[in-house]
Amino acid sequence: MGQPSYQASNAIIYLTYGAFLITGVWIGWLWRGQSKSDFLASNRTQKALPLALNFIASALGSGILFTYPEISTIAGVQGLVVYSLSSALPLLIFGILGPVIRRKCPEGFVLTEWTRQRYGVIAALYLSILTLITLFLYMVAELSALQQIINALTGLNGLWAVITECIVTTIYTSLGGFRISFVTDNIQGAMVVGLVILAVITVGVETNVDKDLVHSTKLLGTSLLGWQLIYILPVAILTNDFFISGFWMRTFASKTDKDLIIGTSIATAAIAVILTLVGASGLLAAWTGAWPGNPPQEGSIAFFLLLKQLPAWVVGIVIVMTVSLSTAAFDSLQSAMVSTGSNDLFRNELNLWFIRLAVILVIFPVAVVALKSPSVLQIYLISDLVSASSIPVLVIGLSDKCFWWRGFEVVVGGLGGLLTVFVFGAIYYGNARDGAHLMLLTESLYVDDWSAFGAFVAAPIGGLLWGFGAFALRIGTQWTLAKTRGRHFDAFDRTSPPAPIIIAGAHERSYDEEDGEPVNRAKASELKGRFL
């Protein structure tokens, strides 16, 4: 096996972290006088290429070295292509819906701010809680994946790499906030693209495929799971992307709508290629005989079984790529969580030093949970199921024709979708206990039955049914109260928001480059959404 020596492994890991720390601190020092608003967001400042690199860095993470090779070993080429496209294509939604939401909520920088403006405080806090939980789970998954990868690649205790990453990203994120995360993600995103290309070339050159295994493993054919994933993965990943505040912060950071569309398009293409290449390592592991091995190993470690057959310098490249992937994803999640919490829970009234303190404090529970090494895939799936229940009822409000849709329907629909998953599971398995387990997808996604598929059908459809049921209940109650009390029934009256305020000043007025007109910025605090 080409495992680097103890000394070489430590040098590669900690020199990479040291380079990121020095770069981050230096940029943070240059921006030490930035305002609180610049610390939390960078609205309408970024061009297409930096946006693309940021979306690439934020959308990946070291967990891809587990999940994409695993799907290759289970559902073959069909599953890999579906998974890669399902992960990449949803980024286009930010290029499509981003301009719409920015015009409706120009002062915001996260989706929850639009939710507050459209649906009221209760619905906004509901979505904020789900968003913060999702970000927390993603941070846990990232650190858990990093620990397991360092253990597998080097034989070192991955705990120290986890602690180092937490320290490095916390230092420079607390200094510069979102702006520094954006700049470091540019660097890390470019590094990841280059390293992935280099790693693919080296693995391709050094790997010897057994043609007999190509046919005997049957990974080129189709399967029931492969067909199921065509529905499951797009629904799961598309809806879950709405909960990733880092994507919305980058959406609001785009200078123009054109930059946003170009940036997300470039990122989509690059991510689809990267994920396909990474996932192909699972195929190569099977076709070279590295996986399943003797005794048989899980498909999630197929990538690392393949690396055991390659020279040490190839593993060294992969270690640098892993650290870059993990750091880029983690600092994005870190800054997104702090910015979301500051905006949603404290309305950006906290002193900048308290916000910096929050960056430090949030890392402790994340690290503690991550060190228990939970299943990366299961963490993602739980989050996906929650989003599949909540997002369909939320986006109805994006249409001006659905002005009658309120926050009550969003909350009831989201919670009702999860309850529908439980009901489906209890009926499918014949008992309530397994129905509850299905809500946590304890049997994973890759099962030889219809349970996971049914869960991801029940979540959005159940959410919509509960949402419209709540709508009917609210309308009926309000109509009855209006009639009995002799009041005007206003549930279907269209309410006009306050007149937009044009911010004056050469440095504060924004222009749409396509039409040259100033962008109307209505103060978010003056727009009151309705829960009932």
RAVENSUL-V427027 format. One record per residue. N is the residue number from 0. RES is the residue in one letter. SS is DSSP state (@ for helix, = for strand, . for the rest). D_LAST is the distance of its C-alpha to the last C-alpha in Angstrom with 2 decimals. Layout:
n = {N,N}
res = {RES,RES}
ss = {SS,SS}
d_last = {D_LAST,D_LAST}
This chain:
n = {0,1,2,3,4,5,6,7,8,9,10,11,12,13,14,15,16,17,18,19,20,21,22,23,24,25,26,27,28,29,30,31,32,33,34,35,36,37,38,39,40,41,42,43,44,45,46,47,48,49,50,51,52,53,54,55,56,57,58,59,60,61,62,63,64,65,66,67,68,69,70,71,72,73,74,75,76,77,78,79,80,81,82,83,84,85,86,87,88,89,90,91,92,93,94,95,96,97,98,99,100,101,102,103,104,105,106,107,108,109,110,111,112,113,114,115,116,117,118,119,120,121,122,123,124,125,126,127,128,129,130,131,132,133,134,135,136,137,138,139,140,141,142,143,144,145,146,147,148,149,150,151,152,153,154,155,156,157,158,159,160,161,162,163,164,165,166,167,168,169,170,171,172,173,174,175,176,177,178,179,180,181,182,183,184,185,186,187,188,189,190,191,192,193,194,195,196,197,198,199,200,201,202,203,204,205,206,207,208,209,210,211,212,213,214,215,216,217,218,219,220,221,222,223,224,225,226,227,228,229,230,231,232,233,234,235,236,237,238,239,240,241,242,243,244,245,246,247,248,249,250,251,252,253,254,255,256,257,258,259,260,261,262,263,264,265,266,267,268,269,270,271,272,273,274,275,276,277,278,279,280,281,282,283,284,285,286,287,288,289,290,291,292,293,294,295,296,297,298,299,300,301,302,303,304,305,306,307,308,309,310,311,312,313,314,315,316,317,318,319,320,321,322,323,324,325,326,327,328,329,330,331,332,333,334,335,336,337,338,339,340,341,342,343,344,345,346,347,348,349,350,351,352,353,354,355,356,357,358,359,360,361,362,363,364,365,366,367,368,369,370,371,372,373,374,375,376,377,378,379,380,381,382,383,384,385,386,387,388,389,390,391,392,393,394,395,396,397,398,399,400,401,402,403,404,405,406,407,408,409,410,411,412,413,414,415,416,417,418,419,420,421,422,423,424,425,426,427,428,429,430,431,432,433,434,435,436,437,438,439,440,441,442,443,444,445,446,447,448,449,450,451,452,453,454,455,456,457,458,459,460,461,462,463,464,465,466,467,468,469,470,471,472,473,474,475,476,477,478,479,480,481,482,483,484,485,486,487,488,489,490,491,492,493,494,495,496,497,498,499,500,501,502,503,504,505,506,507,508,509,510,511,512,513,514,515,516,517,518,519,520,521,522,523,524,525,526,527,528,529,530,531}
res = {M,G,Q,P,S,Y,Q,A,S,N,A,I,I,Y,L,T,Y,G,A,F,L,I,T,G,V,W,I,G,W,L,W,R,G,Q,S,K,S,D,F,L,A,S,N,R,T,Q,K,A,L,P,L,A,L,N,F,I,A,S,A,L,G,S,G,I,L,F,T,Y,P,E,I,S,T,I,A,G,V,Q,G,L,V,V,Y,S,L,S,S,A,L,P,L,L,I,F,G,I,L,G,P,V,I,R,R,K,C,P,E,G,F,V,L,T,E,W,T,R,Q,R,Y,G,V,I,A,A,L,Y,L,S,I,L,T,L,I,T,L,F,L,Y,M,V,A,E,L,S,A,L,Q,Q,I,I,N,A,L,T,G,L,N,G,L,W,A,V,I,T,E,C,I,V,T,T,I,Y,T,S,L,G,G,F,R,I,S,F,V,T,D,N,I,Q,G,A,M,V,V,G,L,V,I,L,A,V,I,T,V,G,V,E,T,N,V,D,K,D,L,V,H,S,T,K,L,L,G,T,S,L,L,G,W,Q,L,I,Y,I,L,P,V,A,I,L,T,N,D,F,F,I,S,G,F,W,M,R,T,F,A,S,K,T,D,K,D,L,I,I,G,T,S,I,A,T,A,A,I,A,V,I,L,T,L,V,G,A,S,G,L,L,A,A,W,T,G,A,W,P,G,N,P,P,Q,E,G,S,I,A,F,F,L,L,L,K,Q,L,P,A,W,V,V,G,I,V,I,V,M,T,V,S,L,S,T,A,A,F,D,S,L,Q,S,A,M,V,S,T,G,S,N,D,L,F,R,N,E,L,N,L,W,F,I,R,L,A,V,I,L,V,I,F,P,V,A,V,V,A,L,K,S,P,S,V,L,Q,I,Y,L,I,S,D,L,V,S,A,S,S,I,P,V,L,V,I,G,L,S,D,K,C,F,W,W,R,G,F,E,V,V,V,G,G,L,G,G,L,L,T,V,F,V,F,G,A,I,Y,Y,G,N,A,R,D,G,A,H,L,M,L,L,T,E,S,L,Y,V,D,D,W,S,A,F,G,A,F,V,A,A,P,I,G,G,L,L,W,G,F,G,A,F,A,L,R,I,G,T,Q,W,T,L,A,K,T,R,G,R,H,F,D,A,F,D,R,T,S,P,P,A,P,I,I,I,A,G,A,H,E,R,S,Y,D,E,E,D,G,E,P,V,N,R,A,K,A,S,E,L,K,G,R,F,L}
ss = {.,.,.,.,.,@,@,@,@,@,@,@,@,@,@,@,@,@,@,@,@,@,@,@,@,@,@,@,@,@,.,.,.,.,.,@,@,@,@,@,.,.,.,.,.,=,.,@,@,@,@,@,@,@,@,@,@,@,@,.,.,.,.,@,@,@,@,@,@,@,@,@,@,@,@,@,@,@,@,@,@,@,@,@,@,@,@,@,@,.,.,@,@,@,@,@,@,@,@,@,@,@,@,@,.,.,.,.,.,.,@,@,@,@,@,@,@,@,@,.,@,@,@,@,@,@,@,@,@,@,@,@,@,@,@,@,@,@,@,@,@,@,@,@,@,@,@,@,@,@,@,@,@,@,.,.,.,@,@,@,@,@,@,@,@,@,@,@,@,@,@,@,@,@,@,@,@,@,@,@,@,@,@,@,@,@,@,@,@,@,@,@,@,@,@,@,@,@,@,@,@,@,@,@,@,@,.,.,.,.,@,@,@,@,@,@,.,.,.,.,.,.,.,@,@,@,@,@,@,@,@,@,@,@,@,@,@,@,@,@,@,.,.,.,@,@,@,@,@,@,@,@,@,=,.,.,@,@,@,@,@,@,@,@,@,@,@,@,@,@,@,@,@,@,@,@,@,@,@,@,@,@,@,@,@,@,@,.,.,.,.,.,.,.,.,.,.,.,@,@,@,@,@,@,@,@,@,.,.,.,.,@,@,@,@,@,@,@,@,@,@,@,@,@,@,@,@,@,@,@,@,@,@,@,@,@,@,@,@,@,@,@,@,@,@,@,.,.,.,.,.,@,@,@,@,@,@,@,@,@,@,@,@,@,@,@,@,@,@,@,.,.,.,.,.,@,@,@,@,@,@,@,@,@,@,@,@,@,@,@,@,@,@,@,@,@,@,@,.,@,@,@,.,.,.,.,@,@,@,@,@,@,@,@,@,@,@,@,@,@,@,@,@,@,@,@,@,@,@,.,.,@,@,@,@,@,@,@,@,.,.,.,.,.,.,.,.,.,.,.,@,@,@,@,@,@,@,@,@,@,@,@,@,@,@,@,@,@,@,@,@,@,@,@,@,@,@,@,@,@,@,@,@,@,@,.,.,.,.,.,.,.,.,.,.,.,.,.,.,.,=,.,.,.,.,.,.,.,.,.,=,.,.,.,.,.,.,=,.,.,=,.,.,@,@,@,.,.,.,.,.,.}
d_last = {63.55,62.95,61.11,61.68,63.58,61.96,62.89,61.77,58.38,57.72,58.93,56.72,53.55,53.95,55.48,52.47,50.11,52.44,52.29,48.47,48.52,51.09,49.29,45.93,47.44,49.48,46.50,44.53,47.48,47.60,43.95,44.17,43.17,39.92,36.81,33.72,31.80,34.68,34.65,31.02,31.02,33.33,31.31,33.36,36.69,37.87,39.91,39.92,42.55,41.23,37.77,39.40,41.30,38.23,36.23,39.34,39.77,36.13,35.84,38.97,40.09,42.93,41.05,41.98,45.53,44.43,41.79,43.33,46.90,45.59,43.95,47.25,49.20,46.92,45.87,48.53,48.36,45.69,43.28,44.14,43.55,40.19,39.10,40.37,38.78,35.46,35.47,36.58,34.95,31.28,32.17,32.38,28.60,28.53,30.94,28.82,25.24,26.37,27.28,24.00,21.92,24.52,24.20,20.42,20.72,24.41,24.36,22.96,25.18,22.99,20.21,17.90,18.12,16.86,13.96,13.12,13.61,11.60,8.63,8.82,11.11,10.08,10.28,13.30,14.97,14.60,16.29,18.68,19.86,20.58,22.32,24.42,25.40,26.44,28.49,30.04,31.05,32.52,34.49,35.80,36.77,38.58,40.64,41.37,42.62,44.73,46.38,47.30,48.60,50.83,52.18,52.96,54.47,56.52,56.95,55.73,53.19,49.89,48.57,50.31,48.90,45.36,46.09,47.69,44.81,42.35,44.66,45.33,41.79,40.54,43.31,42.80,38.98,38.89,41.30,39.68,36.12,34.67,37.49,40.17,38.36,38.27,42.01,43.11,41.15,43.16,46.32,45.24,43.84,47.19,49.03,47.10,47.87,51.52,51.87,50.32,52.77,55.64,54.70,54.41,57.81,59.48,58.04,59.06,62.57,63.10,61.69,63.97,62.29,64.00,63.90,64.43,61.26,59.26,60.01,60.06,56.62,55.03,52.34,52.88,51.64,48.28,46.57,43.77,41.83,42.45,40.89,37.88,37.29,36.95,33.49,32.59,33.37,31.68,28.37,28.76,29.98,27.91,24.56,25.98,27.13,23.55,23.54,26.83,26.11,29.78,29.47,26.65,28.70,31.63,29.64,28.68,32.31,33.83,35.63,34.88,33.12,36.64,37.38,34.25,35.16,38.78,38.01,35.70,38.23,41.11,39.28,38.32,41.96,43.36,41.06,41.80,45.50,45.38,43.47,45.79,48.83,47.64,46.75,50.17,51.75,50.70,52.68,55.62,55.59,55.92,58.52,60.68,60.65,58.87,56.08,55.77,58.90,60.89,59.27,56.24,53.44,49.72,48.72,46.52,49.74,51.51,51.38,53.20,55.72,56.57,57.11,59.68,61.97,61.74,63.60,62.39,61.74,59.15,57.33,57.56,55.77,53.00,52.63,52.11,49.61,47.72,47.56,46.42,43.70,42.41,42.56,40.82,37.91,37.66,37.65,34.92,32.70,33.72,32.85,29.55,28.48,29.50,27.93,24.58,24.70,25.81,23.07,20.06,21.19,23.40,22.25,25.90,27.19,29.68,33.33,34.88,37.18,34.39,32.87,36.35,36.59,33.36,35.08,37.90,36.00,33.73,36.88,38.17,35.72,35.76,39.56,39.88,37.77,39.41,42.88,42.27,42.48,39.62,39.51,38.28,37.29,35.32,33.30,32.38,31.59,29.17,27.25,27.48,26.04,22.94,22.41,23.15,20.27,17.66,18.75,18.69,14.95,14.57,17.04,15.53,13.65,17.18,17.87,17.19,17.35,14.15,12.05,9.67,9.00,5.96,6.59,5.82,8.57,10.62,11.07,11.76,13.89,15.82,16.71,17.39,19.77,21.83,21.97,23.25,25.97,27.05,27.24,29.21,31.50,32.18,33.14,35.12,37.10,37.21,35.99,32.90,34.68,35.30,31.77,30.59,33.27,32.03,28.71,31.04,33.38,36.32,38.66,37.83,37.08,40.67,41.27,43.33,40.77,37.39,35.27,33.98,33.53,31.58,29.31,28.41,27.85,25.71,23.42,22.01,22.32,20.85,17.89,17.29,17.90,15.51,12.80,13.56,13.89,10.39,9.42,11.95,10.89,7.34,9.28,12.08,10.58,9.06,12.45,14.41,13.14,13.79,17.20,18.26,17.54,18.89,16.02,15.24,12.80,11.07,8.70,11.74,12.91,13.77,13.29,16.30,16.55,19.32,22.79,24.03,26.64,29.89,31.39,35.02,38.02,40.17,38.87,35.15,34.79,34.15,35.48,34.84,38.35,38.04,37.57,38.49,35.48,33.72,30.33,27.56,25.92,22.73,22.21,19.34,18.69,18.06,15.36,11.91,9.31,5.58,3.82,0.00}
